[in-house]
Amino acid sequence: MTLSEIIESQHCRRGKAAGTTKHGAFWNACENICIRSYGGDGIGQNASDKAHDLQLRHYRDGRVKATVRVWTWHQNHGHHHTYVAVPSVLACDTVEGVIVALKAIRVDDQYGDGVPAYSDYQQDALTAALVALGMPLAAPAPDDEVVVT
């Protein structure tokens, strides 16, 4: 199953919606998944604290969307966040595929810096969250398949 199909199979659209956008009400298939965290502590002359979260949303009308929330905080500038649609991850059928798709994505933070959306430092958290949803880690290794002649 693809990530989109896995999200649909979760039947997470229960109770109060997690939020509403111009596309309608949505529920989250799981908690936000941190896929990158970097920057400074956001205090004084230090760099802003920055993080990227993968959000897996199921909308009232049945649409499924994956977004990366780009979040920054600095005591002098406050909180800023933007959302970047990442539809390529929805077609993936393994955790490995999701990681490959995320590695191809660059996002802009509040300063317009084009940075990778994903960091391998967050691989364990991403893997645990996707496996908990029911996604397999990877397809069988090519040399593990036995060829009978």
C-alpha positions as CSV (number, residue, x, y, z in Angstrom):
1,M,0.0,0.0,0.0
2,T,1.1,3.6,-0.6
3,L,1.4,6.1,2.2
4,S,-1.8,7.7,0.9
5,E,-3.7,4.3,1.1
6,I,-2.2,3.7,4.6
7,I,-3.5,7.1,5.8
8,E,-6.9,6.4,4.4
9,S,-7.0,3.0,6.1
10,Q,-6.3,4.6,9.5
11,H,-9.8,6.0,9.7
12,C,-8.4,9.0,11.6
13,R,-11.3,11.3,10.8
14,R,-13.0,11.0,14.2
15,G,-13.9,13.6,16.8
16,K,-12.9,17.2,16.4
17,A,-10.8,18.1,13.4
18,A,-7.2,19.0,13.9
19,G,-7.6,22.2,11.8
20,T,-9.2,23.9,8.9
21,T,-7.5,25.3,5.8
22,K,-8.9,26.7,2.6
23,H,-9.2,23.1,1.5
24,G,-11.5,22.3,4.5
25,A,-11.3,20.5,7.8
26,F,-8.6,17.9,8.3
27,W,-7.5,15.2,10.8
28,N,-3.9,14.1,11.3
29,A,-3.1,10.5,10.6
30,C,-0.4,10.7,13.4
31,E,1.4,13.2,15.5
32,N,3.7,15.6,13.5
33,I,7.0,13.8,12.7
34,C,10.1,15.9,13.2
35,I,12.3,15.4,10.0
36,R,14.8,18.1,10.6
37,S,15.9,20.3,13.6
38,Y,18.7,22.8,13.4
39,G,19.8,26.4,14.0
40,G,20.7,28.1,17.3
41,D,18.7,28.6,20.4
42,G,16.9,31.7,19.2
43,I,18.2,33.9,22.0
44,G,20.1,37.2,21.6
45,Q,22.6,37.1,18.8
46,N,22.3,33.4,18.2
47,A,20.6,32.0,15.1
48,S,16.9,31.1,15.1
49,D,15.7,27.7,16.4
50,K,14.4,25.9,13.3
51,A,12.5,22.6,12.7
52,H,10.7,20.8,10.0
53,D,7.7,18.5,10.7
54,L,6.1,16.1,8.3
55,Q,2.3,16.3,8.7
56,L,0.0,13.6,7.2
57,R,-3.5,15.0,6.8
58,H,-6.8,13.4,5.8
59,Y,-9.4,15.9,4.8
60,R,-13.2,15.7,5.3
61,D,-13.7,15.3,1.5
62,G,-11.4,12.3,1.4
63,R,-8.3,14.0,0.1
64,V,-5.0,13.1,1.7
65,K,-2.1,15.6,1.8
66,A,1.4,15.5,3.1
67,T,3.0,18.8,4.1
68,V,6.3,19.9,5.7
69,R,5.8,22.6,8.3
70,V,8.8,24.8,8.4
71,W,9.0,26.4,11.9
72,T,11.4,29.1,13.1
73,W,11.6,30.9,16.4
74,H,13.8,33.8,17.7
75,Q,13.1,35.9,20.7
76,N,13.4,39.1,18.6
77,H,11.1,37.9,15.8
78,G,8.8,35.4,17.4
79,H,7.4,32.2,15.8
80,H,7.1,31.9,12.0
81,H,5.9,28.9,10.1
82,T,5.1,28.0,6.5
83,Y,3.7,24.9,4.9
84,V,5.1,23.1,1.9
85,A,3.1,20.4,0.1
86,V,5.1,17.3,-0.5
87,P,2.8,15.1,-2.6
88,S,5.7,12.8,-3.7
89,V,5.8,11.0,-0.4
90,L,2.2,9.9,-0.7
91,A,3.0,7.6,-3.6
92,C,5.7,5.8,-1.6
93,D,5.1,2.3,-0.4
94,T,8.1,1.9,2.0
95,V,9.9,4.0,4.6
96,E,13.0,3.9,2.4
97,G,10.9,5.4,-0.4
98,V,9.6,8.2,1.8
99,I,13.2,9.1,2.9
100,V,14.4,9.2,-0.7
101,A,11.5,11.5,-1.6
102,L,12.1,13.8,1.3
103,K,15.9,14.0,0.5
104,A,14.9,15.5,-2.9
105,I,12.9,18.3,-1.3
106,R,14.3,21.7,-0.4
107,V,12.2,24.3,1.5
108,D,12.6,28.0,2.3
109,D,12.4,29.2,5.9
110,Q,11.4,32.8,6.9
111,Y,14.7,34.1,5.6
112,G,14.3,32.5,2.1
113,D,17.1,30.0,2.7
114,G,16.7,27.0,0.5
115,V,17.5,24.1,2.8
116,P,17.0,20.3,2.7
117,A,13.6,19.4,4.2
118,Y,15.0,16.2,5.8
119,S,18.0,15.2,7.9
120,D,19.2,11.7,8.5
121,Y,19.5,12.6,12.2
122,Q,15.7,12.2,12.3
123,Q,15.6,8.8,10.5
124,D,14.8,6.8,13.7
125,A,11.8,9.1,14.6
126,L,10.5,9.0,11.0
127,T,10.9,5.3,10.7
128,A,9.1,4.6,14.0
129,A,6.2,6.8,13.1
130,L,5.7,5.3,9.6
131,V,6.1,1.7,10.8
132,A,3.5,2.4,13.5
133,L,1.1,3.5,10.7
134,G,1.8,0.1,9.0
135,M,4.4,1.0,6.4
136,P,7.1,-1.6,5.7
137,L,10.7,-0.5,6.0
138,A,11.9,-1.5,2.5
139,A,11.3,-3.8,-0.3
140,P,13.2,-7.1,-0.3
141,A,16.9,-6.7,-1.1
142,P,17.5,-7.6,-4.8
143,D,20.1,-10.3,-4.0
144,D,17.8,-11.9,-1.4
145,E,15.4,-13.1,-4.1
146,V,16.1,-16.7,-5.2
147,V,16.1,-17.2,-8.9
148,V,15.3,-20.8,-9.9
149,T,16.6,-21.8,-13.3
